[in-house]
């Protein structure tokens, strides 16, 4: 018997992975803890929270390389700020497929953090931070632009695992919050 039905067969839509929103959330939590939470955290030998309860502005680009407290300080600060925003930008690119949106989120997120740090005396407001955070956004989103899209889902799962491990390590290291 021949069917005369005009009904179209249903096409299954690919399911969206929860990895990308989780990666964005974990990246954001880590960024907030590392940038705005420093005055409230003591990790012996690593972070002295009281040293970050300050209001200052450094508007000269790369001047930390001219007069560092320790020879490695400008390098760790620069590389740390770059690495901090790479996962967020990669996750935003994986979600939106927009390089501009990912880099823009890094830039404006960094600007917002620097303004909050100044207004609430939560750290040093530094133009270098904005530059290196945005560079991290360019590198994070740029990496996903270069990697074939079929690999993005697996990379986002791996990123979620690594970010969760980092957040867990930060907790296990004994972050103490001052009140």
N, C-alpha and C positions, 0 to 999 in steps of 0.2 A: 504494500500500500504506500502511496506517495503522500508525504505530508505537505499540506498547503499552508502551514503556519508561517506567519510573517515575523514571528518573534525572533529577535536576534539572540544568539548565544551570549551568555554572560562571560565577560573577560575579567579574570582575576587581576586586581591591582597589586603591584608589589607592596609588601608591608614596609612601613617606615621603621627603621631601627630606633630603639630607645637609646642607643649608645651615644648618638650625637647630642641630644639634650642633656644627658647625664654628664658627658664630657664638658659641655659648656658650663653646667652648674658647678662641677668640681673645680674647673679652671678658675671660675669666678670666686669661689670660696677660698682657694689657695691664694689668689691675687689679693683679696681683701685681707686675709690673715697676714700675709707677708708685708704688705704695704701699710695698711692702716692699723694693724694689730701689734706692731713692734713695741710701742710704748707700754703695752700690757703684758709683754712676754719676756721671760728670762730663760735663756739656755746658757748655763755656765760655760764660759769660754767662747761662746758664739755670739749671743745677743744680750746686751744689757739694756733692758727696756727703758730705764730712766734716762739714758743718753738720747733717746728718740722722742722724748716729751718736750719738743722744742718747736719754735716757730721761726723759720728762716727761709730766705729765698736766694737761690743761686741762679742768676739769669745769664751767666757766661758759659757758652758751650765748651765742653772738654777741659775746663779749668782744673778739674780734680786731678788731671794728669800732671799739672804743673807743681802742685804742692800736696802730695799725698802723705797721709799719716804713716802708712806702710807702703812699700813699693808695689805690693800686689793689690792694694785696696781699689784703685781705679779699674783694674782689670776684672776683679771679681764683681764689682758693682755693675760694670758695663755688660759683662757676659750674663750675669744673673738677671738684670733687667731685660735683656734680649730674650733669654730663655723663658722668662716668666710669662710672656705674652704669646709665645709660639703656639702652645696648645689651644688657647682660646681662639686665636685667629684661624688655625687649622679647622677647629670645630665649627666655627661660624661659616667658613668657606664650604665645608662639607654639607652644611644645612642649606645655605643660600645659593651656592655656586657663584657667588659674587666676590671677586677679589677686592673690589672697592669697599664693599660692606664689611669685610673682615678687617681690612687695614683701617678703615674709618672707625670701627668699634675699638680697635687697639688705641688709636690716637685719642678719640674722645673719652674713652675709659681712663686712659693715662692722665689726660687733662683734668678729668673729674677727681681722680685720686690726688693729684698734686694740689688742687684747690682745697679739697677736704683736709689734707695734711696741714696746709697753711692756716685755714680758718680755725681748726680745732687743735692746733699745736700738736699734731700727731707725727711729726717727722720733718725732714728736710725737704722743702720744695725745690726741685732741681730741674732745670731745662734738659740736662743730660738724661734724666729718667724718661722724659717724654720722648726724646730722640730714640733711645735704645728700646723702649717699650714698643714704639711704632716700628722700628727696625725688626723687632721680634714678630710683630704682626705681618710684616712683608715676607719674612722668611717662613713663618708658619703657613700662611695662605699660599705663598709661592711654592712651597714643597708639595702641597696638595694639587696645585695647578699642574705640576710636572708629573705627578704620579697618576697612572691610569685610574679612571673613576671606578672601575670594577674592584679595585683594591681598597677603596675608601672605607667600606663597611668594616672590613677586618682591621684596618688601621685605627678606626674609631673605637673598636672593642679593645684593642691593645692599649690605646691611649687612656681609656676609662680604667683599665686595670692598673696602669702605671700611676695615674693621678690618685687613685684610691690608695695605692701603696705609699705614695708620697705623703698624703694626708694622714695616713695611719702612722707613718714614721715620725711625722711632726708631732703627733699626739704622744707616741711612745717615748720620744726623747724628753718628755717631761715639761711640756710648755706649761708654765705657771702663769695664771692671770692675776694681776693686781686688782684690787677693788678700791 
